Structures are given as structure tokens and as C-alpha cells.
Amino acid sequence: MIQKIIEEITSSINSIQRPHPIRVGIDGPSASGKTTVSDQLADFIRLSNKSVIRASIDGFHNPPDLRYRTGKFCPIGYLEDSFNKHAVIEQLLQPLGPKGNLLYRESQYDFVANQETQVERLQASPDTILIFEGVMLFCDVLNPHFDFRVYVDTSTETIIDRALSRDRKRLGGEAATLEKYERRYLPGQAEYAKRHKPRDQADLIIDNDDYSNPCIVTL
């Protein structure tokens, strides 16, 4: 089923006519499966010998002192301070957009190493396709810079189950993972949904509660 969805997304992207690279945003809650969808989509598009830039909002985190300036568990801080959205625009989305010079950077900050990435500017071609994924992409600041939008949705129960499997080592165990999600990530993403209504911004929504059988939601 995922292959059919990837083919449908690709068909929609191929129908878009732009004089600049097509910028695809793939949004959704934490642990919804955005990375898997994005990687498979990029690989499938490359089979047609098209140039693909595969990047993530994770490459544009703010440093810890800014990310946590309102507190370790503050959900509004998570929403507003996690990422350098203006750097995303200046380094990636704008150069690939209308009147852009096609010189872009895929990332600016490594949040695992807590240091800036030393990434050189690269040259894109006008027919390149950007696959850019991450949480909270369809906010007022970033949303206008995408040419096609996919929202990967899951239930809260599924998010918690996947987070405990995926993040417990990085976040310091099961209890610490649950606390981070229940106090910061989930309420922060709920506030994002309330403010920005990302499902309403999407061109295509994927219900990904079942990894083995995702489906497209009729808009």
C-alpha cells in the first residue's frame, strides 16, 4: 500500500509546473512516519533520474539555550523556539523558490552534537525536487514556501508507542521519554494544530496509524 501512496504523491508532484525547484513539505506529529515516507518518496523519484534534495527541519534546530529558554518542558517553547525557521527560508526554501539563485544549504545546526554544521552551499538545477520533512512545517512562516504539502497523521496512542521504541535511548529511558512527550511534544504539537490547522493546509493527508497499511485520507 505504501508503494501506491508514493506513486500517487509522485504523480501529483509531476503535475506541478514551476520555473524553479518544486518544494515538497512533509509535515506531521513526532513519530508519525514522516521520515520513512520522505525517504521512500525521494528514492522513488530518483528512479526517474530526477535530482532530489532530501532535507529535514532537524537540520535547523536552534541551540539548546534558545530551544529551552522557557523551560525544558514548556510546550509553547517547543512550538516557537525549537527551530530556526528564518534560516530554513534563507538557506533552503527561498534560494529554491521564485527568483532564488539555486544556491542552498541542507542544514545549519546539528542538535545531537550541539554545534553548527559546516555545510557548503550547493547548486540546484531548476528541475530539482526538494523533499523537506519535519514537525510543525505548515506554520504561517514556512507554509507559503512549499509548492506541495503532505501531512502524515497518527493517533496519540501510536505516537507514544513508537516514541517509546524509537526515542527511549536518546531521551534517557521510558519514563523520561513519556515525560518529554506528555509535557512538551504532544501539547506543543496540539497548540500548533490549533493555531495553524496543518491538515487544512495539506494537499494530501496520509493516515499512518498502521505502518503496514497506510491510507490516503479523502479531503
C-alpha positions in Angstrom: 0.0 0.0 0.0 2.8 2.4 0.8 4.1 2.0 -2.8 0.8 3.0 -4.2 0.8 6.1 -2.0 4.3 7.0 -3.0 3.3 6.7 -6.7 0.2 8.9 -6.1 2.3 11.6 -4.4 4.9 11.4 -7.2 2.2 11.8 -9.8 0.8 14.9 -8.0 4.3 16.4 -7.8 5.0 15.7 -11.5 1.8 17.6 -12.4 3.1 20.8 -10.8 4.6 23.3 -13.2 7.1 25.8 -11.7 10.1 27.7 -13.2 12.0 26.7 -10.0 12.5 23.5 -8.0 9.3 22.0 -6.6 9.4 22.3 -2.8 7.6 19.5 -1.1 6.8 19.8 2.6 6.0 16.6 4.6 4.6 17.5 8.0 3.1 15.5 10.8 3.4 14.8 14.5 6.5 13.2 16.1 6.9 9.5 15.3 4.2 9.6 12.6 6.4 8.1 10.0 7.4 11.3 8.1 11.0 10.2 7.6 10.0 6.8 6.1 7.6 8.4 3.7 10.1 11.1 2.7 12.9 8.6 2.2 10.8 6.3 0.1 9.4 9.2 -1.9 12.9 10.6 -2.6 14.2 7.1 -3.7 11.2 6.6 -6.0 11.6 10.0 -7.7 15.3 9.3 -8.2 14.4 6.2 -10.2 13.2 8.6 -12.9 16.7 10.2 -13.0 15.4 13.3 -11.4 17.5 15.4 -9.0 16.2 15.3 -5.4 17.3 17.2 -2.3 16.3 15.3 0.8 16.4 17.6 3.9 14.8 17.9 7.3 13.8 20.6 9.8 16.0 18.7 12.2 19.0 20.2 10.5 17.8 23.7 11.5 17.4 23.3 15.3 18.1 26.3 17.5 20.9 25.8 20.1 19.8 24.4 23.5 19.9 27.8 25.3 17.4 29.1 22.9 15.3 25.9 22.5 14.8 25.7 26.2 14.8 29.3 27.2 11.2 29.0 28.5 11.9 25.7 30.3 12.7 22.1 29.5 9.0 21.0 29.3 7.3 24.2 28.0 5.1 23.3 25.1 4.9 26.8 23.8 8.7 27.0 23.8 8.7 23.8 21.8 6.4 25.3 19.3 8.1 28.7 19.0 11.8 28.1 19.8 12.8 24.6 18.6 13.8 25.6 15.1 15.4 28.5 13.2 12.6 29.0 10.7 14.2 32.1 9.2 17.3 30.1 8.5 15.2 27.4 6.8 13.8 30.1 4.5 17.1 31.9 3.9 19.3 28.9 3.4 17.0 26.5 1.6 13.4 27.4 0.7 14.0 30.9 -0.7 17.0 30.0 -2.8 15.0 27.2 -4.4 11.9 29.4 -4.9 10.8 32.2 -7.2 13.7 34.5 -8.0 16.0 32.3 -6.0 19.7 31.8 -7.0 19.5 28.0 -6.6 22.4 28.0 -4.1 21.2 26.3 -0.9 22.4 24.6 2.3 20.7 21.4 3.5 21.3 22.2 7.2 22.7 24.7 9.7 22.8 23.1 13.1 23.5 19.6 14.4 21.3 19.2 17.5 22.8 15.9 18.5 26.4 17.3 18.5 25.1 20.8 19.6 27.2 22.6 17.0 26.7 24.4 13.7 27.1 22.2 10.7 29.9 23.1 8.3 27.9 22.5 5.2 28.9 24.2 1.9 26.3 25.8 -0.4 25.3 23.5 -3.2 23.9 24.3 -6.7 20.5 23.1 -7.6 19.0 22.8 -11.0 15.6 24.3 -11.8 14.1 20.9 -12.2 15.3 19.6 -8.8 12.7 18.4 -6.3 13.1 19.2 -2.6 11.6 16.7 -0.1 11.7 18.5 3.2 10.2 16.9 6.3 9.6 17.7 9.9 7.2 18.7 12.6 5.2 21.9 12.5 6.2 22.8 8.9 2.9 24.3 7.9 3.1 27.2 10.2 2.5 30.8 9.0 6.2 31.4 8.5 7.1 28.4 6.5 3.9 27.3 4.8 3.9 29.9 1.9 7.3 28.5 0.7 6.0 25.0 -0.2 4.6 24.0 -3.6 3.1 20.8 -2.4 2.2 19.7 1.1 1.8 16.2 2.6 0.5 15.7 6.2 1.3 12.3 7.8 -1.1 11.7 10.6 -1.3 9.3 13.5 -3.1 8.9 16.8 -1.7 9.9 20.1 -1.5 6.3 21.2 0.5 5.4 18.1 2.9 8.3 18.7 3.6 7.1 22.3 4.1 3.5 21.3 6.5 4.5 18.5 8.3 7.1 20.7 9.0 4.5 23.4 10.5 2.2 20.8 12.4 4.9 18.9 13.4 7.5 21.4 13.9 5.9 24.8 17.6 5.5 24.4 18.2 9.1 23.2 15.9 10.6 25.8 17.1 8.6 28.8 14.7 5.7 29.2 11.0 5.0 29.2 9.9 7.4 32.0 11.9 10.3 30.6 10.5 9.7 27.1 7.0 9.7 28.4 7.5 12.8 30.4 9.1 14.7 27.4 6.2 13.7 25.1 3.4 14.2 27.6 4.6 17.6 28.9 6.4 19.2 25.9 6.0 17.5 22.5 2.3 16.4 22.5 0.9 19.6 24.0 3.2 21.7 21.8 2.0 20.0 18.7 -1.6 20.3 19.8 -1.1 24.0 20.1 0.5 24.1 16.6 -2.6 22.2 15.3 -4.9 24.7 17.0 -3.0 27.8 15.7 -2.1 26.7 12.2 -4.5 23.9 11.2 -1.9 21.9 9.2 -4.4 19.4 8.0 -6.3 22.2 6.3 -3.1 23.3 4.6 -2.3 19.9 3.2 -2.7 18.8 -0.4 -2.7 15.2 0.7 -3.1 13.5 4.1 -1.9 10.1 5.0 -3.3 8.1 7.9 -0.3 6.2 9.0 -1.5 4.5 12.2 -0.7 1.2 10.6 2.8 1.2 9.1 1.9 -1.8 7.0 -1.3 -0.4 5.6 -1.3 3.4 5.4 -4.1 5.1 3.5 -4.8 8.5 1.9 -7.5 10.5 3.7 -10.1 12.0 1.4 -10.0 15.7 1.7 
